[in-house]
């Protein structure tokens, strides 16, 4: 991924910065045909590692103690203006398993170069990408609800 070189300034959600551009380059063990048909989609889900977290020592301690260490259960969500809420009710990167998920617009697919270009991203440059999946109509939830502090 290429767009933000450090975690400062990365938008909270890629949708808030539609002009951001990123490029995902797949390693040599991913054969070009793996990208076949992806260009038929408008958006992709990107699963990634929050590799620039500031809580890596806490995560390491949690892993080394086989989860017996109590991970901090509450975080301060930006939209709560300093108040805290349960970790799993937020999209905080500070999690026991620092896995992120974002939805990005698919700009182009280049099978020969083994790369895709996406826009509207909220990921730092050189972030490890675990997987991508196409966005499809089954992802739309008609009767969803949200926490009162989400706009």
C-alpha positions as CSV (number, residue, x, y, z in Angstrom):
1,X,0.0,0.0,0.0
2,X,1.3,3.4,-0.8
3,X,-0.2,6.7,0.2
4,X,0.5,7.6,3.9
5,X,4.1,7.1,5.1
6,X,3.2,7.1,8.8
7,X,0.1,6.6,10.9
8,X,-0.3,10.4,11.6
9,X,-2.7,11.9,9.1
10,X,-4.3,8.6,8.0
11,X,-8.1,9.2,7.8
12,X,-10.2,7.3,10.2
13,X,-12.2,5.8,7.3
14,X,-11.0,5.7,3.7
15,X,-14.4,7.0,2.5
16,X,-13.5,10.3,4.2
17,X,-10.6,10.7,1.8
18,X,-11.7,9.4,-1.6
19,X,-8.8,11.0,-3.5
20,X,-6.2,8.9,-1.7
21,X,-4.5,6.3,-4.0
22,X,-2.8,3.1,-3.0
23,X,-1.2,0.3,-4.8
24,X,-1.1,-3.3,-3.7
25,X,1.7,-5.3,-5.2
26,X,1.4,-9.1,-4.9
27,X,4.4,-11.2,-4.2
28,X,5.8,-13.6,-6.8
29,X,4.1,-16.6,-5.3
30,X,0.7,-15.1,-6.2
31,X,0.2,-16.1,-9.9
32,X,-1.2,-13.4,-12.1
33,X,-4.4,-15.5,-12.9
34,X,-5.4,-15.0,-9.2
35,X,-6.4,-11.5,-10.2
36,X,-8.5,-12.6,-13.2
37,X,-12.1,-11.3,-13.0
38,X,-11.3,-8.8,-10.2
39,X,-11.6,-5.9,-12.6
40,X,-15.4,-6.6,-12.9
41,X,-15.9,-5.2,-9.4
42,X,-16.0,-1.6,-8.3
43,X,-14.7,-2.1,-4.7
44,X,-12.6,-4.5,-2.6
45,X,-12.3,-5.4,1.0
46,X,-8.7,-5.2,2.2
47,X,-7.6,-7.2,5.2
48,X,-4.4,-6.0,6.7
49,X,-2.1,-5.8,9.8
50,X,-2.1,-2.7,11.9
51,X,1.7,-2.7,11.6
52,X,2.4,0.7,13.1
53,X,0.4,0.3,16.3
54,X,1.8,2.0,19.4
55,X,0.6,-0.9,21.6
56,X,2.9,-3.7,20.2
57,X,4.3,-4.4,23.7
58,X,0.8,-5.0,25.1
59,X,-0.1,-7.3,22.1
60,X,3.3,-9.2,22.6
61,X,2.6,-9.6,26.3
62,X,-0.9,-10.9,25.6
63,X,0.4,-13.4,23.0
64,X,3.3,-14.6,25.2
65,X,1.0,-15.2,28.1
66,X,-1.5,-17.2,25.9
67,X,-4.2,-14.7,26.4
68,X,-4.1,-14.9,30.2
69,X,-3.0,-11.2,30.4
70,X,-6.1,-9.0,30.4
71,X,-6.0,-6.8,27.3
72,X,-7.2,-3.2,27.9
73,X,-11.0,-3.6,27.4
74,X,-11.9,0.1,26.8
75,X,-10.5,2.7,24.3
76,X,-11.1,6.4,23.7
77,X,-12.9,6.7,20.4
78,X,-12.3,10.0,18.6
79,X,-16.0,10.6,18.1
80,X,-16.6,10.3,21.8
81,X,-14.5,13.4,22.5
82,X,-12.3,11.8,25.2
83,X,-14.8,9.4,26.7
84,X,-14.1,5.6,26.4
85,X,-16.2,2.7,25.3
86,X,-15.7,-1.1,24.8
87,X,-12.9,-2.0,22.5
88,X,-15.0,-4.2,20.2
89,X,-17.6,-1.4,19.7
90,X,-14.9,0.7,17.9
91,X,-12.6,0.4,14.9
92,X,-9.5,1.1,17.1
93,X,-6.3,-0.4,15.7
94,X,-5.3,-1.3,19.3
95,X,-6.7,-4.8,19.5
96,X,-5.6,-8.2,20.7
97,X,-5.2,-9.3,17.1
98,X,-4.2,-6.2,15.1
99,X,-6.1,-7.1,12.0
100,X,-7.7,-4.3,10.0
101,X,-10.4,-4.2,7.4
102,X,-11.2,-1.4,4.9
103,X,-13.3,-1.0,1.9
104,X,-11.6,0.6,-1.1
105,X,-12.6,1.6,-4.6
106,X,-10.9,-0.6,-7.2
107,X,-9.2,1.7,-9.8
108,X,-7.3,-0.8,-11.9
109,X,-6.0,-4.3,-12.0
110,X,-2.7,-5.1,-13.8
111,X,-2.2,-8.9,-13.9
112,X,1.1,-8.6,-15.7
113,X,2.6,-6.5,-12.8
114,X,0.6,-8.4,-10.2
115,X,-0.8,-5.2,-8.7
116,X,-4.1,-3.4,-8.1
117,X,-4.6,0.3,-7.6
118,X,-7.3,1.4,-5.1
119,X,-8.6,4.7,-3.9
120,X,-10.3,5.9,-0.7
121,X,-7.9,4.1,1.6
122,X,-7.0,4.5,5.2
123,X,-3.8,2.5,5.3
124,X,-0.1,3.4,5.6
125,X,2.6,2.7,3.0
126,X,4.1,-0.8,3.2
127,X,1.3,-2.1,5.4
128,X,1.2,-5.9,5.2
129,X,-2.0,-7.0,3.3
130,X,-3.4,-10.4,4.3
131,X,-6.1,-10.7,1.7
132,X,-8.5,-8.9,-0.6
133,X,-12.0,-9.9,-1.4
134,X,-14.5,-8.3,-3.8
135,X,-17.4,-6.3,-2.5
136,X,-20.7,-7.6,-3.6
137,X,-24.4,-7.1,-3.0
138,X,-24.5,-9.6,-0.2
139,X,-22.4,-7.2,1.8
140,X,-25.2,-4.6,2.0
141,X,-27.2,-4.7,5.2
142,X,-30.6,-3.1,4.8
143,X,-31.7,-2.9,8.4
144,X,-28.4,-2.0,10.1
145,X,-28.1,0.1,13.3
146,X,-25.2,2.0,14.8
147,X,-24.1,3.4,18.2
148,X,-25.6,6.7,19.0
149,X,-22.2,8.5,18.8
150,X,-21.7,7.4,15.1
151,X,-22.7,10.0,12.6
